Amino acid sequence: MHENKVLRYRRRDVLARTAADCLSQAPTPQRLNGYPPAKFLTITTTLLLTAMSSFLTPELLASCEAKPNQTDEALYREAVNLWEHDIDSGEKALAMLDKLLVRNPDCLTYLSTKARWLIEFKRDEEALVFVERALRVNPKDKGCLELHAKLLFRGPQSRWQEALKSATLACEGGQDSSLYETKSEIEIKMGDLNSAEATLTQGIKNMPRSRDLKLDRARVRMKKRDWRGVVQDTSTILDDWHPGLLSINRQCTTMKLKALQELNDKAALEAEFKKVLSRDRNDRLNLSEAKKYFEKKGDKKSAAQAERLLKDFDNYYKP
């Protein structure tokens, strides 16, 4: 409560200073050379409203938004709990949310939640209405911009450019990998692989630990036949190898081996298959590929090692 009061006083003071500056610059009756008082008042009022409108940014408007009362917030939590834990009560949760929106028509949280729930029900057209209402409340909300982009992208191709625009705005300074994944997905579908790669590169710059973004960029580079780029991305992920990420590890290994084959880098290819024998003991697919490689190469020792690892795998995971 104390913080809200301080913020309210601060806004009042800023507005007062803005008005004072504006009035000090407004034309006086002498400067107007005899204009009537009504004309003087019109010009002064216009200047004041212009100054105030430039001050009221979307962020400030969102922060000034009336917040739901405690009763409504309790009802919202009840609706969310119902949605998340009772699979048969989705419509009831939506009805509760509708009541909240009647009393709080400009609540960003309620609007975006309604949109997400409607998407779960495959009611995209209805969801789009609520997302666009939410964006009128705060045009810079990244979550709503991403939802907007996804919904438009799932619609007619004539709206894909609009989807790309929303996705681009969502990515500005974004720290969520899904924002960049959404934008790059749109760019890939539109046939612009270079822009998709640039989008993912920017995301990696902002989130250098994101495996998902590096994997997505490796896929784009595969499409571009940029084999060295593929090796770079997959190596970065595999060097930070985690045994629990079976799907990512498998995809990275497969793509890296393909890229090394295309580069005809025989030494690096053999070294990578050696790593498979020590690293991918819980991945039957990669072990099988390693066994085939070493058998073809005539490396009986490595082929035998791969065979033992496959037997250990089958014994361990025997139903």
HUBELCOR-V970421 format. One record per residue. RES is the residue in three letters. SS is DSSP state (H for helix, E for strand, C for the rest). Layout:
BEGIN
RES	SS
RES	SS
END
This chain:
BEGIN
MET	C
HIS	H
GLU	H
ASN	H
LYS	H
VAL	H
LEU	H
ARG	H
TYR	H
ARG	H
ARG	H
ARG	H
ASP	H
VAL	H
LEU	H
ALA	H
ARG	H
THR	H
ALA	H
ALA	H
ASP	H
CYS	H
LEU	H
SER	H
GLN	H
ALA	C
PRO	C
THR	C
PRO	C
GLN	C
ARG	C
LEU	C
ASN	C
GLY	C
TYR	C
PRO	C
PRO	H
ALA	H
LYS	H
PHE	H
LEU	H
THR	H
ILE	H
THR	H
THR	H
THR	H
LEU	H
LEU	H
LEU	H
THR	H
ALA	H
MET	H
SER	H
SER	H
PHE	H
LEU	C
THR	C
PRO	H
GLU	H
LEU	H
LEU	H
ALA	H
SER	H
CYS	H
GLU	C
ALA	C
LYS	C
PRO	C
ASN	C
GLN	H
THR	H
ASP	H
GLU	H
ALA	H
LEU	H
TYR	H
ARG	H
GLU	H
ALA	H
VAL	H
ASN	H
LEU	H
TRP	H
GLU	H
HIS	H
ASP	C
ILE	C
ASP	C
SER	C
GLY	H
GLU	H
LYS	H
ALA	H
LEU	H
ALA	H
MET	H
LEU	H
ASP	H
LYS	H
LEU	H
LEU	H
VAL	H
ARG	H
ASN	C
PRO	C
ASP	C
CYS	C
LEU	H
THR	H
TYR	H
LEU	H
SER	H
THR	H
LYS	H
ALA	H
ARG	H
TRP	H
LEU	H
ILE	H
GLU	H
PHE	C
LYS	C
ARG	C
ASP	H
GLU	H
GLU	H
ALA	H
LEU	H
VAL	H
PHE	H
VAL	H
GLU	H
ARG	H
ALA	H
LEU	H
ARG	H
VAL	H
ASN	C
PRO	C
LYS	C
ASP	C
LYS	H
GLY	H
CYS	H
LEU	H
GLU	H
LEU	H
HIS	H
ALA	H
LYS	H
LEU	H
LEU	H
PHE	H
ARG	C
GLY	C
PRO	C
GLN	H
SER	H
ARG	H
TRP	H
GLN	H
GLU	H
ALA	H
LEU	H
LYS	H
SER	H
ALA	H
THR	H
LEU	H
ALA	H
CYS	H
GLU	C
GLY	C
GLY	C
GLN	C
ASP	C
SER	H
SER	H
LEU	H
TYR	H
GLU	H
THR	H
LYS	H
SER	H
GLU	H
ILE	H
GLU	H
ILE	H
LYS	H
MET	C
GLY	C
ASP	C
LEU	H
ASN	H
SER	H
ALA	H
GLU	H
ALA	H
THR	H
LEU	H
THR	H
GLN	H
GLY	H
ILE	H
LYS	H
ASN	H
MET	C
PRO	C
ARG	C
SER	C
ARG	H
ASP	H
LEU	H
LYS	H
LEU	H
ASP	H
ARG	H
ALA	H
ARG	H
VAL	H
ARG	H
MET	H
LYS	H
LYS	C
ARG	C
ASP	C
TRP	H
ARG	H
GLY	H
VAL	H
VAL	H
GLN	H
ASP	H
THR	H
SER	H
THR	H
ILE	H
LEU	H
ASP	H
ASP	C
TRP	C
HIS	C
PRO	C
GLY	C
LEU	C
LEU	H
SER	H
ILE	H
ASN	H
ARG	H
GLN	H
CYS	H
THR	H
THR	H
MET	H
LYS	H
LEU	H
LYS	H
ALA	H
LEU	H
GLN	H
GLU	H
LEU	H
ASN	C
ASP	C
LYS	H
ALA	H
ALA	H
LEU	H
GLU	H
ALA	H
GLU	H
PHE	H
LYS	H
LYS	H
VAL	H
LEU	H
SER	H
ARG	H
ASP	C
ARG	C
ASN	C
ASP	C
ARG	H
LEU	H
ASN	H
LEU	H
SER	H
GLU	H
ALA	H
LYS	H
LYS	H
TYR	H
PHE	H
GLU	H
LYS	H
LYS	H
GLY	C
ASP	C
LYS	H
LYS	H
SER	H
ALA	H
ALA	H
GLN	H
ALA	H
GLU	H
ARG	H
LEU	H
LEU	H
LYS	H
ASP	H
PHE	H
ASP	H
ASN	H
TYR	H
TYR	C
LYS	C
PRO	C
END
